[in-house]
Amino acid sequence: MESIALGRTKLNVTPFGLGLAALGRPGYINLGHHDDLGADYSIESMEARAHAVLDVAWEAGVRYFDSARSYGRAEAFLGSWLSARQHQRLTVSSKWGYTYTADWQVHAEAHEVKEHSLAVLDRQITESREILAEQLQLYQIHSATLESGVLGNSEVLTRLGELKASGLRVGLSVSGANQAEVICRALGVTVDGELLFDTCQATWNVLETSAGEALREASEAGLGIIIKEGVANGRLTERNDSPAFAEKKTGLQELARRHQVSVDAIALAGALAQPWVDTVLSGAANGAHLQSNLTACKVTLNADELAYLATLAESPESYWATRGSLAWN
């Protein structure tokens, strides 16, 4: 994969990146996550598995890796892999704002606790830097929302401006039915007369397209656009056996047969086809699924196929309600 610039940053990314949400902790909401991990949740086994998937990604040409403080031990697994392999010319990002609270359990009363305060930012940037050191190049607000008030918190924004002035790129990730509104609000946040945010990471897939116009505006403003949940936590894969999805699945399977790839690759190709996208994250938890995801790079969808994919979109409210009902496994 050829490297491209991430928005106006001087960071280079590849069309696909690897997100470590499903690799750094025993429980996650991806369909079939339990099967991917083989019910072996020891830290040593999970670290070895994470390293194996990271190796597959590197060999395939992936050069962008994304983590977060709340992804269990994902930063530590990424850090130990970087230390062992000594790879160069890659981009590493992480996120702050959630604290992991599941105590290495698959089922927990709360897997993560959200707090967008200055105290949490200061604590977590210190923790992230202790693990990732100079490899950490992009630090993002984790799931900024209007409700959290983070985009109006002058103390936090000032601190983020200071981190940016020190050379760290600053971004935000967004989630929920109001993603577009949050992105538009973020485009109005300035420090010393300049846009604060360098990047925006958002959920966009063929089921949830509501942030598309806002992401286009963000791209035109110079922000790097990172897409997460391109296969909708497994809903846009063969694993989705919900009767409510059957008709859409049949259509995706037909496209997959036509292009000689898998259903997940068609979904990801739909994300890659958006002109404002810089990089799409794979959230795969095993090497086979990652390799399947990456075949999206060889898919070129024609206008009729893209028009068909556009018919699959759900309302944001319906999409996020379904996502919220997914079981940790």
Phi and psi in degrees as a GROMACS rama.xvg file:
@    title "Ramachandran Plot"
@    xaxis  label "Phi"
@    yaxis  label "Psi"
@TYPE xy
-79.7339  143.489  GLU-2
-79.8736  146.304  SER-3
-132.278  160.074  ILE-4
-75.8237  139.509  ALA-5
-88.8991  92.5773  LEU-6
58.1352  -140.466  GLY-7
-84.9505  -1.60466  ARG-8
-69.9627  165.852  THR-9
-95.6668  14.6985  LYS-10
-82.0035  141.594  LEU-11
-103.783  134.032  ASN-12
-130.221  168.386  VAL-13
-106.003  160.043  THR-14
-52.3163  -32.1175  PRO-15
-113.459  140.66  PHE-16
-120.51  173.473  GLY-17
-116.727  121.136  LEU-18
-95.8344  140.287  GLY-19
-102.593  19.0912  LEU-20
-58.6402  -37.105  ALA-21
-92.6732  -4.87936  ALA-22
-102.02  -15.9384  LEU-23
-102.562  2.23124  GLY-24
-153.231  154.594  ARG-25
-65.8002  -34.5002  PRO-26
-111.624  137.551  GLY-27
-153.877  170.761  TYR-28
-95.8938  3.55362  ILE-29
-62.9026  138.363  ASN-30
-59.1155  129.132  LEU-31
77.9935  13.8022  GLY-32
-58.7423  -37.7672  HIS-33
-57.7892  -43.7259  HIS-34
-67.3515  -37.4013  ASP-35
-60.7696  -36.9226  ASP-36
-87.7174  -11.165  LEU-37
63.9253  23.5979  GLY-38
58.7722  20.0013  ALA-39
-106.94  102.71  ASP-40
-108.924  13.1917  TYR-41
-63.6835  148.332  SER-42
-59.9098  -39.9146  ILE-43
-64.1158  -43.3914  GLU-44
-67.7633  -40.7772  SER-45
-69.4971  -34.6204  MET-46
-65.8215  -42.717  GLU-47
-63.0449  -39.9723  ALA-48
-65.3929  -44.5183  ARG-49
-59.8031  -43.6061  ALA-50
-62.066  -39.3044  HIS-51
-63.9904  -42.0675  ALA-52
-68.6067  -40.0423  VAL-53
-61.2019  -38.3032  LEU-54
-63.6173  -42.2214  ASP-55
-61.0484  -43.2498  VAL-56
-61.0112  -46.1613  ALA-57
-63.0632  -45.2157  TRP-58
-63.5495  -27.7023  GLU-59
-83.1918  -6.20786  ALA-60
102.787  2.49851  GLY-61
-67.9978  132.935  VAL-62
-130.942  15.219  ARG-63
-128.482  129.693  TYR-64
-132.84  129.339  PHE-65
-124.012  133.742  ASP-66
-135.753  -168.328  SER-67
-163.303  155.511  ALA-68
-60.8093  -29.4882  ARG-69
-88.7277  2.0961  SER-70
-87.4731  44.8505  TYR-71
63.3207  -118.027  GLY-72
-106.266  23.7834  ARG-73
-59.7891  -44.036  ALA-74
-60.6817  -41.741  GLU-75
-65.9311  -40.6745  ALA-76
-65.1557  -41.9206  PHE-77
-65.1175  -42.9472  LEU-78
-62.6891  -41.7306  GLY-79
-69.4418  -33.668  SER-80
-66.0922  -44.5964  TRP-81
-61.5752  -41.1095  LEU-82
-65.8502  -40.3327  SER-83
-73.3907  -37.7292  ALA-84
-90.8756  -24.7724  ARG-85
57.6763  35.432  GLN-86
-70.1109  148.221  HIS-87
-121.703  171.156  GLN-88
57.4016  55.0814  ARG-89
-137.122  166.355  LEU-90
-119.383  131.817  THR-91
-121.037  131.727  VAL-92
-128.225  158.228  SER-93
-145.92  179.667  SER-94
-139.583  153.924  LYS-95
-127.508  158.291  TRP-96
125.839  -18.0378  GLY-97
-119.186  143.606  TYR-98
-113.272  129.145  THR-99
-70.2334  128.124  TYR-100
-130.958  10.2232  THR-101
-82.4283  -6.82074  ALA-102
53.6503  41.6211  ASP-103
60.9269  33.1073  TRP-104
-110.284  146.695  GLN-105
-70.657  -42.519  VAL-106
-112.846  120.693  HIS-107
-140.717  154.792  ALA-108
-61.5398  -39.2726  GLU-109
-144.122  124.936  ALA-110
-83.6493  -27.5205  HIS-111
-157.778  149.56  GLU-112
-120.399  129.882  VAL-113
-94.5523  133.224  LYS-114
-157.159  114.915  GLU-115
-99.8348  56.1665  HIS-116
-101.171  164.018  SER-117
-62.1191  -38.304  LEU-118
-61.8395  -42.3872  ALA-119
-68.2482  -42.2919  VAL-120
-57.6198  -48.8062  LEU-121
-63.6606  -39.7176  ASP-122
-67.1693  -45.4906  ARG-123
-77.0778  -32.4845  GLN-124
-65.665  -34.5769  ILE-125
-64.667  -44.4477  THR-126
-63.6816  -45.4122  GLU-127
-62.2666  -41.9  SER-128
-69.3393  -32.2697  ARG-129
-63.298  -33.001  GLU-130
-88.0557  -46.2363  ILE-131
-100.214  -13.0882  LEU-132
49.3104  -135.303  ALA-133
-72.7978  -9.2843  GLU-134
-70.49  -22.3089  GLN-135
-75.3852  115.836  LEU-136
-116.21  -22.1119  GLN-137
-135.508  126.731  LEU-138
-122.867  126.557  TYR-139
-119.846  144.772  GLN-140
-64.9615  130.838  ILE-141
-87.3361  113.372  HIS-142
54.1905  61.2292  SER-143
-63.0396  135.789  ALA-144
-136.546  163.303  THR-145
-65.4336  -36.2306  LEU-146
-65.883  -33.7839  GLU-147
-73.0352  -18.5766  SER-148
74.2199  8.07731  GLY-149
-66.0145  -30.7817  VAL-150
-77.8953  -4.09176  LEU-151
-117.843  7.45163  GLY-152
-87.4899  100.985  ASN-153
-62.6819  -34.8623  SER-154
-64.3464  -44.8775  GLU-155
-66.5316  -44.5081  VAL-156
-64.6119  -37.5972  LEU-157
-63.8252  -43.5274  THR-158
-64.1963  -41.572  ARG-159
-61.9928  -38.1077  LEU-160
-62.4355  -37.3477  GLY-161
-66.9262  -41.1766  GLU-162
-63.3745  -39.3983  LEU-163
-65.5597  -41.3193  LYS-164
-63.796  -25.9081  ALA-165
-80.042  -6.84283  SER-166
114.353  -8.78046  GLY-167
-82.0148  130.421  LEU-168
-76.0152  148.545  ARG-169
-123.455  132.542  VAL-170
-140.063  -175.071  GLY-171
-142.317  149.626  LEU-172
-110.931  153.986  SER-173
-132.418  153.428  VAL-174
-149.616  160.719  SER-175
97.0097  171.815  GLY-176
-65.5748  -16.7894  ALA-177
-104.927  26.0049  ASN-178
-51.8008  -46.838  GLN-179
-60.0368  -41.7877  ALA-180
-65.298  -39.0243  GLU-181
-65.9399  -41.9536  VAL-182
-61.1097  -45.3986  ILE-183
-61.6996  -38.9707  CYS-184
-63.7613  -41.5892  ARG-185
-63.48  -31.1449  ALA-186
-69.2289  -10.7191  LEU-187
-100.12  1.1711  GLY-188
-88.3538  118.449  VAL-189
-125.851  153.989  THR-190
-131.862  122.84  VAL-191
55.5028  37.3924  ASP-192
81.6259  2.94755  GLY-193
-121.207  149.613  GLU-194
-55.1484  131.91  LEU-195
-72.5097  -43.4346  LEU-196
-88.5274  134.534  PHE-197
-93.9719  -25.5227  ASP-198
-143.595  160.874  THR-199
-137.213  126.186  CYS-200
-109.292  122.585  GLN-201
-137.291  156.718  ALA-202
-79.3511  120.56  THR-203
-144.465  125.793  TRP-204
-152.51  177.258  ASN-205
-69.6396  -11.1725  VAL-206
-92.0112  -26.8065  LEU-207
-129.725  93.1218  GLU-208
-109.905  7.3061  THR-209
-66.1955  -21.9389  SER-210
-88.5865  0.901856  ALA-211
-56.4884  -48.7469  GLY-212
-65.8863  -40.5502  GLU-213
-65.3521  -37.3797  ALA-214
-67.8779  -35.9547  LEU-215
-60.9835  -44.2297  ARG-216
-63.6011  -40.2072  GLU-217
-64.026  -41.1593  ALA-218
-62.5316  -43.273  SER-219
-64.5724  -26.7243  GLU-220
-80.3685  -4.62462  ALA-221
105.112  -1.45992  GLY-222
-74.8899  143.219  LEU-223
-76.3736  136.631  GLY-224
-109.264  121.06  ILE-225
-115.065  125.681  ILE-226
-101.689  129.409  ILE-227
-115.796  162.61  LYS-228
56.381  42.8619  GLU-229
-65.2515  -23.5746  GLY-230
-109.597  20.7662  VAL-231
54.2991  49.1187  ALA-232
56.0732  33.5626  ASN-233
96.2881  -7.53375  GLY-234
-68.1947  -24.7736  ARG-235
-101.674  47.2506  LEU-236
-139.515  173.876  THR-237
-63.1233  -18.0626  GLU-238
-70.4277  -18.3806  ARG-239
-79.0408  102.198  ASN-240
-106.652  21.3416  ASP-241
-66.3472  131.024  SER-242
-56.9562  -31.8881  PRO-243
-67.1305  -18.7209  ALA-244
-100.743  -3.4391  PHE-245
-57.189  -46.0182  ALA-246
-65.0521  -43.1929  GLU-247
-65.1523  -38.9845  LYS-248
-63.1605  -40.3892  LYS-249
-60.6276  -43.0149  THR-250
-63.6703  -41.3872  GLY-251
-66.7923  -37.7435  LEU-252
-64.1472  -37.1689  GLN-253
-64.0254  -43.6853  GLU-254
-62.8809  -40.2698  LEU-255
-61.902  -43.3491  ALA-256
-62.6207  -40.1314  ARG-257
-62.3321  -37.933  ARG-258
-98.7121  -0.158913  HIS-259
58.5546  45.0029  GLN-260
-134.747  -171.926  VAL-261
-96.079  167.145  SER-262
-58.8827  -41.9726  VAL-263
-61.7683  -36.123  ASP-264
-66.908  -36.3588  ALA-265
-64.3266  -44.7623  ILE-266
-60.1797  -43.8879  ALA-267
-70.7204  -33.004  LEU-268
-63.3561  -33.3529  ALA-269
-63.5105  -36.1974  GLY-270
-72.2521  -43.9272  ALA-271
-61.399  -26.9352  LEU-272
-74.4417  -12.4865  ALA-273
-72.9646  127.044  GLN-274
-66.8036  -16.6262  PRO-275
-95.2128  1.40953  TRP-276
-84.937  133.924  VAL-277
-96.2406  -47.8697  ASP-278
-148.433  146.127  THR-279
-116.455  129.836  VAL-280
-86.9094  132.278  LEU-281
-87.9652  136.904  SER-282
-107.67  25.6645  GLY-283
-62.1702  144.533  ALA-284
-110.407  4.94222  ALA-285
-146.85  161.396  ASN-286
-64.6958  -36.4093  GLY-287
-64.2365  -43.0043  ALA-288
-67.6081  -36.8721  HIS-289
-62.2533  -46.1098  LEU-290
-61.7046  -37.3942  GLN-291
-63.7007  -45.2412  SER-292
-56.2531  -43.958  ASN-293
-70.2582  -17.0815  LEU-294
-66.7469  -11.5763  THR-295
-58.2982  -25.287  ALA-296
-63.2174  -24.7764  CYS-297
-95.2061  3.81816  LYS-298
-96.8643  126.147  VAL-299
-116.225  110.983  THR-300
-85.4351  134.793  LEU-301
-83.9096  176.908  ASN-302
-61.2182  -40.4696  ALA-303
-66.6932  -37.7348  ASP-304
-68.6084  -40.8878  GLU-305
-64.8911  -36.8315  LEU-306
-64.8232  -38.7935  ALA-307
-63.0158  -46.5025  TYR-308
-58.656  -34.0912  LEU-309
-64.0528  -24.8726  ALA-310
-75.1469  -11.334  THR-311
-82.7928  -10.6068  LEU-312
-62.1855  140.418  ALA-313
-101.914  167.564  GLU-314
-68.6131  148.539  SER-315
-56.2592  -39.0978  PRO-316
-63.0647  -42.7873  GLU-317
-67.4049  -43.9381  SER-318
-59.5496  -49.5677  TYR-319
-73.4603  -25.8814  TRP-320
-67.4241  -41.7421  ALA-321
-65.5741  -44.9267  THR-322
-57.7025  -42.5661  ARG-323
-65.6699  -17.7781  GLY-324
-92.5566  -6.12746  SER-325
-66.3178  138.312  LEU-326
-84.1932  140.005  ALA-327
-70.0342  133.645  TRP-328
